[in-house]
Amino acid sequence: MNIDDFENHYRARSKPSEERLLLEAIHKRSRWVEFLNTIQKDSSATPALKEAFHLKWIESGHFIREKVNNDEILTKLLVTLLPEYEGEAVTIYRGENEERFNSGSVGFCWSEDRKVAEMFGRGLNACKSRGMLLQAHAPIKAIISGPNAHSRYLGEHELTVDPKMLEDITIIKFYPPSH
C-alpha cells in the first residue's frame, strides 16, 4: 500500500456519529447506569442512538456487562437502547463457559446458527474452564433484539435475549478449555 492508497482509504471512512462518540465516552467512563437513568427519564433513545448502541453491543457486549455488573440493570439498558425484535419464537444456541453457566450468569447473546454457537463454545467461551454448547427455546417475550447488519456481516446472526426468560435450556455438548 502506498501513501495515496492510505489517504484514499482514510478519506473514504466516515467519521463516527455523535451517538457513537457519546456511547464511547459513556463506556470509557463506566457511566452506563447513569446514562440509563437519564434516557429513561427523558425518553431520549432515538432510532440513531439505538442503532449506534446496537453496534456497540455487538462489538463490546461482554465489556458492557462487566462495567454494568448487574444483569437486571443490564437487561433494562438493553430493552431501552436496542431496536425491538420483530419476529417469531425460535430455537437458539449459545457457546457458553461452564463456570459462568454454573454460577447462573448465562450470556445475553445467542444465535439461531448452531455452528456459530459451537465456534464460541470451543473458543472464546472455553477460557479457564470447559466450554459448552447450549440450546434453548426463545419465546418472543425473551428476545430483546434481532441481528443487525454488522452481526449478519460477521455471520453470527446474534439475537440479544433476556436469559432469565428462556425456556428449556439444554446442555448439548462440552468442549475442553481453549486457553
Secondary structure, 3 states (H helix, E strand, C coil): CCHHHHHHHHHHCCCCCHHHHHHHHHHHCCCHHHHHHHHHHHCCCCHHHHHHHHHHHHHHHHHHHHHHCCHHHHHHHHHHHCCCCCCCCEEEEEEEEHHHHHCCCCCCEEECCHHHHHHHHHCHHHCCCCEEEEEEEECHHHEEECCCHHHHHHCCCEEEECHHHCEEEEEEEEECCCC
